[in-house]
């Protein structure tokens, strides 16, 4: 668990930077303003994490997701407890 890191995502296409807040439990969150997004499909992003005098970076591009053409499910009901006998 990394508490106390500085986490930032930069949209390299628009130049906007988004700082993520340390929740104190190893989770970092970004709270958008109403209707604000990090970017759109095709935008390029850089992740920067600074922790204990080290910096870790990654780069990616936001890709379009695949189309979902159907969803199926199967319900299995089991009784909980011991069998009579």
Buried (B, 14 or more C-beta within 10 A) or exposed (E): EEEEBEBBBBBBBEEEEBEBEBEEEEEBEEEEEEEEEBBEEEBBBBBBBBEEEEEEEEEEEBEEEEEEEEEEEEEEEEEEEEEEE
